[in-house]
Amino acid sequence: MDPIRTPGLPFIKMHGAGNDFVVIDSRNGAARPVTAELARAVGDRHRGVGFDQLAEITDDPQADYRLVFWNSDGTEAGACGNASRCVAALMMEALGRDEVRFATRRGLLRAVREDGQVWVNMGPPQLGWAEVPLAHATDTDRLPLEGAPAAVGMGNPHAVFFVDDAEAVPLTTRGPQVEHDPLFPQRTNVEFASLTGPDRLRMRVWERGTGVTLACGSGACATAVAAHRRGLTGRRVTLDLDGGTLVVDWREDGVWMTGPVARVFDGVLSPAWLAP
Ligand SMILES: N[C@H](CCC[C@H](N)C(=O)O)C(=O)O
């Protein structure tokens, strides 16, 4: 056997506005190699590859494919907007189509390519307290927490704070405090946003199970929805995140989102590393 080109587990490294992913294709009856332990090991930026989320593509009888999302702490995420866009771009290319339907824990989602941009419909926002989920009945537009954030579910929970200056927020202290607040029985992703122009927001994010990331698609959707509910913006919003700009459009049939997609490299996890 060639000692350098060894077989192993192939993956693709991608990012969407700096929100980075390892994509593993487990379709066609391939054994499902991804476990919480593997996700943690691959997610380690020093000893593994590093990612914000690992997206595993699997077979689904009702859709073109199914997506399973893992955080770098080994927990599963119910939704991931940027990985959904990245994988949709990959699958549109592979299938030679401008539209794909994929299954997630939340249900069937759709992505389309329009004018070279991949848009994903993340579904309608979940605005009831039990859907987010929150620990008890309360107004999701203004939670009884310091800073009165809004709670929005996008298949995963989000707490959105509107602040004068998102740049000034101490993300690494406020983020984990809110993530672990007892009001969120499944913990929460945390966004801080400030209005910078008409229908334009600056947003920074602390992700549940991952920490500070350069962008978060479901977080951008949740923030746009919360901003519109508060009368701060219209239904189509541009969000400037640390790693790039996302556009969200809250339409009749769900919250659509688009932004940049990059395929960075194709790699193979070596068998020796996989089974030391
Ligand atoms: N980066 C993702 C969201 C990951 C959310 C995850 N941290 C969770 O536990 O819900 C996005 O683009 O939507």
The ligand as a Gaussian input file, in Angstrom:
#p B3LYP/6-31G(d) Opt

LIG

0 1
 N      -23.893000      27.973000      12.215000
 C      -25.247000      27.505000      12.111000
 C      -26.016000      27.354000      13.365000
 C      -25.446000      26.368000      14.329000
 C      -26.294000      26.291000      15.535000
 C      -25.742000      25.374000      16.562000
 N      -24.631000      25.975000      17.260000
 C      -26.842000      24.935000      17.532000
 O      -26.482000      24.243000      18.507000
 O      -28.023000      25.216000      17.318000
 C      -26.043000      28.284000      11.092000
 O      -25.450000      28.786000      10.132000
 O      -27.256000      28.341000      11.204000

